[in-house]
Amino acid sequence: MGFIDGSLAEAKLIGDDVFPKTLLPAAVSERNLSKSVLAERESLVAALRRHRALLFRGFDVTSVDDFERVVEAFEWDAFQAISGTTTRSKLSERIYTANEASVELFINFHHEMSLGNHA
């Protein structure tokens, strides 16, 4: 198991860290992302803390179920989705669409935690 560094033309350098950190399968036989995440979870979490975002490319993630297995492999608690001003659809227990509004509509600058429960 393992990952190799990839690159993205649009990536930014923040200090000495690339954003987002792009990761590819170390070998063609290692394209199962959920298994790779399970095997490398601690190093991936450390990389996420350092680079602020991870971009996985070249893995066999072709369905909502595949993506859900990847999310579950990180073993984080599910984020409670709260109704907001965007139109979103629930695809599975932990997966929602991003925003289904018309592409002509302007989305103001925001961060994804703006609707979180801060109690």
KAJO-V729726 format. One record per residue. N is the residue number from 0. SS is DSSP state (helix for helix, strand for strand, loop for the rest). PHI is phi in whole degrees, -180 to 180 (999 if undefined). OMEGA is omega as a letter, one per 30 degrees, with the letter a starting at -180 (* if undefined). Layout:
{{N,SS,PHI,OMEGA} {N,SS,PHI,OMEGA}}
This chain:
{{0,loop,999,l} {1,loop,150,a} {2,strand,-131,l} {3,strand,-122,a} {4,strand,-71,l} {5,loop,-110,l} {6,loop,-141,a} {7,loop,-141,a} {8,loop,-57,a} {9,loop,-85,a} {10,loop,-61,l} {11,strand,-114,l} {12,strand,-102,l} {13,strand,-116,a} {14,loop,65,l} {15,loop,-100,a} {16,strand,-108,l} {17,strand,-86,a} {18,strand,-134,f} {19,loop,-82,l} {20,strand,-78,a} {21,strand,-97,a} {22,strand,-124,l} {23,strand,-119,l} {24,strand,-65,l} {25,loop,-68,l} {26,loop,-151,l} {27,helix,-57,a} {28,helix,-74,a} {29,helix,-112,a} {30,loop,-88,l} {31,loop,-83,a} {32,helix,-66,a} {33,helix,-63,l} {34,helix,-67,l} {35,helix,-66,l} {36,helix,-64,l} {37,helix,-58,a} {38,helix,-73,a} {39,helix,-119,a} {40,helix,-52,a} {41,helix,-62,a} {42,helix,-70,l} {43,helix,-69,l} {44,helix,-65,l} {45,helix,-64,l} {46,helix,-65,l} {47,helix,-64,l} {48,helix,-61,a} {49,helix,-73,a} {50,helix,-96,l} {51,loop,76,l} {52,loop,-159,l} {53,strand,-119,l} {54,strand,-119,a} {55,strand,-96,l} {56,strand,-127,l} {57,loop,84,a} {58,loop,-101,l} {59,loop,-84,l} {60,loop,-121,a} {61,loop,-121,a} {62,loop,-146,l} {63,helix,-60,l} {64,helix,-62,l} {65,helix,-59,a} {66,helix,-66,l} {67,helix,-61,l} {68,helix,-62,l} {69,helix,-64,l} {70,helix,-59,a} {71,helix,-66,a} {72,helix,-64,l} {73,loop,-74,l} {74,loop,62,l} {75,loop,-92,l} {76,loop,-65,l} {77,loop,-67,l} {78,loop,-83,l} {79,loop,-76,l} {80,loop,-72,a} {81,loop,-117,l} {82,loop,-59,l} {83,loop,-138,a} {84,loop,-91,a} {85,loop,-96,l} {86,loop,-91,a} {87,loop,-132,l} {88,loop,-118,l} {89,strand,-82,a} {90,loop,-96,l} {91,loop,-159,a} {92,loop,-56,a} {93,loop,-120,a} {94,loop,-119,l} {95,strand,-126,l} {96,loop,-68,a} {97,loop,-77,a} {98,loop,-163,a} {99,loop,-102,l} {100,loop,-68,l} {101,loop,-59,a} {102,loop,-64,l} {103,loop,-76,a} {104,loop,-81,l} {105,loop,-80,l} {106,loop,-109,l} {107,loop,-63,l} {108,loop,-56,a} {109,loop,-161,l} {110,loop,-123,a} {111,loop,-71,l} {112,loop,-92,a} {113,loop,-64,a} {114,loop,-104,a} {115,loop,-68,l} {116,loop,-81,a} {117,loop,-105,a} {118,loop,-73,*}}
